[in-house]
Each structure stands twice: as C-alpha cells, then as structure tokens.
Amino acid sequence: MRHIGVIFSRVRSCLTLTQLKFLMVGGVSFIVDMLLFIYLSQKLEWPILHARLIAFSVALTLTWLGNRLFTFSHRKKVAKGQQFVMAVILACSAASVNLSVFYLLSELSRPAGFTATFYLALGVLSGLVVNWLGSNYLVFRH
C-alpha cells in the first residue's frame, strides 16, 4: 500500500490537478466504453459495429459531462450544445490521430508480439495528447 502512495506522489508532482482530473475522467469513460461494448456485443449479441458506436457515444457523452462538471468546472461555461459539438469533433479528431499513428507504425514495421501492443499504446498516447490539448485550449478554454 505504501508503494501506491509513493507512485501517486511522483505522478502528482509531474501533473497538475486539472490534468489528473482529465485522466481520471478519461479512465472512467474508457472502462464504461469497454464494458458497454462487451455487454452489447457479447451478451446481447448486437452487431459489432452497432455495439461499438453506441458504446463510443455513451463514453463520449460521459467524458464531456465529466470534463464539464469536474475537470474544468472552474472555467466559465459556454452553451452546452456548442460545447458538446466541439467535444464530438475533438473526440473524432483524436480517434483519427490514434488510428493513424497505429496504422503508420504498423505499415513501417509489421507488428508482431509486443510491437503490436506498443504501437497500440503509442496510438492511444497520441490521441490522449490531442484530446488534452483540444479540451484544455478549445472545448473548455473559457
């Protein structure tokens, strides 16, 4: 248990409170996305694309709401509809960057074993950076 406290202290010293909140909201949304996708596609046997679209939409809405009410709650609020549209555009842009990085890396060097997971992680990290920058400086800038 002490090790977790040390790790948290080190992470906290590198990140701002707003960044930690952003990561927490994203982490919770990711878990909801994954669990809902698994439930819809495996338990309810929905077509995989339908399950993915619904799970993504729910997670995107949850992320926007969490960031609006928790992460960036100290910032001036703009119209909900306008902000939500901006969040959707940002999420699609970040997803495009995520998939593009993964695709380009896998085209440069065929993924095998650990490299596929490494390429996936680099794609996710690049999408996270786009999401943070867009959320911080565009969607919730006020």
VOPAGU-2260 file (C-alpha; in pm, 1 decimal, decimal comma):
REM VOPAGU-2260
SITE   aa  ch    i         X         Y         Z
SITE  MET   A    0       0,0       0,0       0,0
SITE  ARG   A    1     288,9     234,4      73,7
SITE  HIS   A    2     417,1     183,6    -283,3
SITE  ILE   A    3      91,0     314,7    -425,4
SITE  GLY   A    4     129,0     630,1    -218,0
SITE  VAL   A    5     484,3     681,6    -344,9
SITE  ILE   A    6     373,5     629,7    -705,7
SITE  PHE   A    7      80,7     869,6    -660,5
SITE  SER   A    8     312,7    1133,9    -510,1
SITE  ARG   A    9     551,5    1107,6    -804,0
SITE  VAL   A   10     271,1    1128,3   -1059,3
SITE  ARG   A   11     116,4    1421,7    -871,1
SITE  SER   A   12     444,3    1611,3    -879,4
SITE  CYS   A   13     455,6    1580,4   -1260,5
SITE  LEU   A   14      92,2    1665,7   -1337,2
SITE  THR   A   15    -141,9    1947,6   -1243,4
SITE  LEU   A   16    -467,3    1876,5   -1061,8
SITE  THR   A   17    -658,3    1955,5   -1381,3
SITE  GLN   A   18    -451,3    1702,8   -1575,3
SITE  LEU   A   19    -509,1    1436,8   -1309,9
SITE  LYS   A   20    -883,5    1502,6   -1321,3
SITE  PHE   A   21    -873,7    1481,0   -1701,9
SITE  LEU   A   22    -701,1    1141,9   -1682,2
SITE  MET   A   23    -948,8    1017,2   -1420,4
SITE  VAL   A   24   -1249,8    1117,7   -1630,7
SITE  GLY   A   25   -1092,5     957,6   -1938,1
SITE  GLY   A   26   -1011,5     639,9   -1746,9
SITE  VAL   A   27   -1364,4     601,1   -1613,7
SITE  SER   A   28   -1506,9     671,9   -1959,9
SITE  PHE   A   29   -1275,6     413,2   -2113,4
SITE  ILE   A   30   -1393,9     148,9   -1866,0
SITE  VAL   A   31   -1760,6     233,5   -1935,4
SITE  ASP   A   32   -1688,3     222,1   -2310,6
SITE  MET   A   33   -1520,8    -117,4   -2288,3
SITE  LEU   A   34   -1777,4    -276,6   -2054,8
SITE  LEU   A   35   -2074,8    -148,1   -2253,8
SITE  PHE   A   36   -1917,8    -267,6   -2579,1
SITE  ILE   A   37   -1856,0    -614,6   -2433,6
SITE  TYR   A   38   -2209,6    -628,8   -2291,7
SITE  LEU   A   39   -2379,0    -521,4   -2614,0
SITE  SER   A   40   -2166,1    -729,9   -2849,3
SITE  GLN   A   41   -2124,3   -1045,8   -2643,4
SITE  LYS   A   42   -2418,5   -1066,3   -2404,1
SITE  LEU   A   43   -2686,4    -908,8   -2623,2
SITE  GLU   A   44   -2515,8   -1025,8   -2945,1
SITE  TRP   A   45   -2557,7    -692,5   -3123,0
SITE  PRO   A   46   -2366,2    -647,3   -3447,7
SITE  ILE   A   47   -2014,4    -539,8   -3352,7
SITE  LEU   A   48   -2029,3    -204,6   -3532,3
SITE  HIS   A   49   -2360,2    -109,8   -3366,6
SITE  ALA   A   50   -2225,5    -206,6   -3025,3
SITE  ARG   A   51   -1910,5      -3,4   -3086,4
SITE  LEU   A   52   -2099,2     306,6   -3199,5
SITE  ILE   A   53   -2335,6     300,1   -2900,9
SITE  ALA   A   54   -2055,0     236,3   -2650,0
SITE  PHE   A   55   -1841,2     511,6   -2805,2
SITE  SER   A   56   -2134,1     756,3   -2797,9
SITE  VAL   A   57   -2210,0     686,1   -2432,1
SITE  ALA   A   58   -1842,2     717,2   -2336,0
SITE  LEU   A   59   -1803,4    1038,8   -2533,9
SITE  THR   A   60   -2105,5    1191,7   -2361,0
SITE  LEU   A   61   -1978,8    1077,0   -2022,2
SITE  THR   A   62   -1635,2    1225,3   -2094,8
SITE  TRP   A   63   -1780,4    1560,2   -2199,8
SITE  LEU   A   64   -2005,4    1572,1   -1893,4
SITE  GLY   A   65   -1723,7    1468,6   -1656,7
SITE  ASN   A   66   -1487,6    1725,4   -1800,1
SITE  ARG   A   67   -1754,0    1998,3   -1792,9
SITE  LEU   A   68   -1866,1    1929,6   -1434,6
SITE  PHE   A   69   -1543,5    1802,1   -1276,4
SITE  THR   A   70   -1220,4    1859,5   -1467,4
SITE  PHE   A   71   -1285,3    2209,6   -1597,0
SITE  SER   A   72   -1562,8    2311,4   -1355,1
SITE  HIS   A   73   -1363,3    2618,7   -1252,0
SITE  ARG   A   74   -1383,7    2762,1   -1603,0
SITE  LYS   A   75   -1662,7    2978,0   -1740,9
SITE  LYS   A   76   -1936,0    2770,3   -1901,0
SITE  VAL   A   77   -2030,1    2812,8   -2265,1
SITE  ALA   A   78   -2350,1    2691,9   -2429,1
SITE  LYS   A   79   -2387,6    2316,0   -2372,2
SITE  GLY   A   80   -2486,0    2233,3   -2729,7
SITE  GLN   A   81   -2197,7    2425,4   -2883,5
SITE  GLN   A   82   -1951,6    2276,0   -2637,4
SITE  PHE   A   83   -2081,3    1922,5   -2694,4
SITE  VAL   A   84   -2044,6    1957,6   -3072,6
SITE  MET   A   85   -1687,8    2076,7   -3021,5
SITE  ALA   A   86   -1623,0    1777,9   -2792,2
SITE  VAL   A   87   -1757,8    1536,4   -3056,7
SITE  ILE   A   88   -1536,5    1689,7   -3326,8
SITE  LEU   A   89   -1237,4    1673,9   -3093,2
SITE  ALA   A   90   -1306,4    1310,0   -2998,5
SITE  CYS   A   91   -1330,0    1210,4   -3365,5
SITE  SER   A   92   -1009,4    1400,7   -3441,6
SITE  ALA   A   93    -825,2    1234,7   -3152,3
SITE  ALA   A   94    -954,3     893,5   -3261,5
SITE  SER   A   95    -828,7     962,6   -3614,6
SITE  VAL   A   96    -483,9    1052,9   -3482,1
SITE  ASN   A   97    -484,2     741,7   -3260,6
SITE  LEU   A   98    -569,7     509,3   -3550,4
SITE  SER   A   99    -336,9     690,0   -3794,7
SITE  VAL   A  100     -36,1     656,2   -3565,6
SITE  PHE   A  101    -112,0     286,4   -3514,4
SITE  TYR   A  102    -161,1     231,3   -3888,0
SITE  LEU   A  103     152,1     420,7   -3993,1
SITE  LEU   A  104     370,2     240,5   -3740,5
SITE  SER   A  105     231,2     -96,8   -3843,1
SITE  GLU   A  106     296,8     -14,5   -4209,8
SITE  LEU   A  107     656,8      86,3   -4137,2
SITE  SER   A  108     725,6    -231,2   -3944,7
SITE  ARG   A  109     484,4    -523,9   -3925,8
SITE  PRO   A  110     364,8    -563,9   -3567,9
SITE  ALA   A  111     440,6    -897,5   -3405,5
SITE  GLY   A  112     407,7    -988,9   -3040,6
SITE  PHE   A  113     492,8    -694,9   -2816,9
SITE  THR   A  114     528,9    -442,9   -3101,5
SITE  ALA   A  115     155,9    -455,7   -3178,8
SITE  THR   A  116      78,6    -361,2   -2818,6
SITE  PHE   A  117     349,2     -93,0   -2828,4
SITE  TYR   A  118     201,8      55,0   -3148,8
SITE  LEU   A  119    -143,4      49,8   -2989,3
SITE  ALA   A  120      -8,5     230,4   -2682,1
SITE  LEU   A  121     163,1     495,8   -2896,7
SITE  GLY   A  122    -160,4     549,0   -3088,1
SITE  VAL   A  123    -359,5     584,5   -2765,6
SITE  LEU   A  124     -99,9     821,5   -2619,4
SITE  SER   A  125    -104,7    1040,8   -2930,2
SITE  GLY   A  126    -486,9    1051,9   -2917,5
SITE  LEU   A  127    -468,1    1141,5   -2548,2
SITE  VAL   A  128    -235,1    1432,9   -2622,0
SITE  VAL   A  129    -468,2    1562,4   -2895,5
SITE  ASN   A  130    -764,1    1522,3   -2659,7
SITE  TRP   A  131    -588,7    1708,6   -2376,6
SITE  LEU   A  132    -474,8    1995,7   -2596,3
SITE  GLY   A  133    -814,6    2027,8   -2762,6
SITE  SER   A  134   -1005,9    2005,4   -2436,4
SITE  ASN   A  135    -780,1    2246,1   -2249,3
SITE  TYR   A  136    -735,0    2507,5   -2521,9
SITE  LEU   A  137   -1053,0    2478,5   -2731,4
SITE  VAL   A  138   -1353,4    2299,3   -2583,5
SITE  PHE   A  139   -1314,0    2418,6   -2222,0
SITE  ARG   A  140   -1091,6    2722,8   -2281,2
SITE  HIS   A  141   -1304,2    2980,0   -2100,0
